[in-house]
Amino acid sequence: MQELVAGVEKIRFDLEVDVEQQRGAQPLPFLGMDKLGAAVCEFFHRGLCTKGVQCPFQHVRGEKTVVCKHWLRGLCKEGDGCDFLHEFNVTKMPECYFYSKFGECSNKDCPFLHIDATTSTMGCPSYDRGFCRHGPLCKYKHTRRVMCDNYLVGFCPEGPKCKFM
């Protein structure tokens, strides 16, 4: 049994035309600010992108390890040329200035890492045993270690003198 449904292909809303023509779009204060959800430009990665700041994709140089503190406030003027990460990543947040300097931070919603100098140098006992429930937000240091292949198979002939201990 076939049902008859009215065709909707020819119906157009005013909104669709506005979006297609980008009517009402305002330029951002700094070029390159609006690329948060954009993919990485493959041409830039190969050194072939000719669009520069007009490119709709991210131009990422190397491994950026810390989130840009100016970008967090919407004030980074560097755009793609910035040496810091322009994406919100809790594991790569910069250290809180107030917590590192004074040992306390009065902002209860502070997005920055609160790393205590005395505890961060100590290894995390939970991580050393195999799993830490705090993950990257743990106040103790997580040090990756290489396991002994012989021990993983079942027995290490070196015993306590093994270089992986």
N, C-alpha and C positions, 0 to 999 in steps of 0.2 A: 504494500500500500504506500503510495507516494503522497506527501503533503505539499500543498502549494504555499510557498512563502514569498512574500514580496521582496524584490531585489533591493538591496541597500547599497549597492556599489556606487550609485550616482549621487548619494546624499553626501554633502560636504558641509562642515561646520565652519563658521567664521574663524574659530580658533585654529583650525588646521592651516588656513591660509596665513594667519599671523605667524605661526610657528615656522612654516616653510620659508617665509620671507624675513624671518627674524625681526619682525616689527616690535619696537619697544625695547630691544636689547641694548644695553648700555655697556660701553667698554669698562673693564675693571681698572682700578687705579694703577696697577702695575702689570705689565705684560707677562704672561706665563703663570699667572696666579690660579687660573681656573682649570687646571689639569689634574685635579685630585683623583677622579675616577678614571682618567684616560689610560689607555694602554701605552706601553713603551714604544717609541718610534723605532722601527726596525731599520729604517734608512739612516737615522742618526747613529745607531749602534754600529753600522758599517761605514759611517763617515760620508754618507751620500745625501743627507737631507739638506735641501736648499731653501726650505721655508723659514728657518730660523725661529723667531718668537711667534710667528704666525702659524706654526705647525700645531695642529690640535692634539698631538700626542706628546707624552713626556720625553724629555731629553735627559736621560740619566747617565751620569759619568761615574764609572767605578762602583765600588761598594760603599754606600753611605750608611754609617753605623748609628748615628744619633739624629733624632728629630730636631729640626730647626726651631729654636725657641721664638724667633721672630715670626716664622710662618704660623706657629700656633696662635699668635695674636692677630694674624692677617697683615703683618707689617713687613714681610720679607720682600725687598726690592730686587733681589738677585734672580728670581724666577728659576729657569732651568740652569742657570750658571751657579746656583748655590751649592756649596760643598756639603750641605746637610740634607737630610731626608725630608721631603715634603709629603708626608702621609702620617696619619695618626696611628702609631704603633706603640702600645703600652710597654713592650719589651725593649724599645729603643729610645725611651724618653730621656732627656738630659737630667742631670742631678739637680735637685732643689737647692738653690743658693742659700736660702735661710736655714734649711736643715743642716747643710754641710758647714755653714759658718757659725751658727748659734746653737745647734743641737736640737732645735725645735722649729716647727712651722705652724703658724696660727690659722692657715687656710685649710679647713677640713676637706675641701674639694680639690686640693692641690694635685694637678696632673703629673707633677715632676717626681722623680725617684727620691725617696728618703733613705739614704744610705748612711748608716752609722759607721764611722771610721773604725771603731774597735771591733764591731761584729762582722763587717764585710770582709775583713782579712781572715777571719776564722772560716774553716770549711764547714759546710752544712752536714750534720751527722745523718740526716734523713737521705740526702742526695748521695752521700757516700755509701749508704746501705742499699741504694738502688732507686729510690723514688722520693721526691719532695712534693708534698701537696700544694706548696706555695708557688711552685714553678719559678718563672722569671721575677716574681714580686717578692721572693724570699730575701730576708735581710742578711742571710749568710751567703758566702761565696760558693758557687757551683763550679767545681773543677772537673772537666772531663778527663777520664783516664782510659788508657788502652788496656784491654784485658789480655792476659796471657793465653795464647792459643792452646797450649798444653793443658792449662787449668780448665778451659772451656770444654775440652774434649773429655776431661775427667781426672787427670792427674798431672801435676807438674813435678818433674824430677828435681828441680832446684829447691823446692819446698819454700821455707821462709826467706831464703836467699835469692829468690826470683827477682829480676830487675823490675817487674811490673807491680811489686808489692808496695 
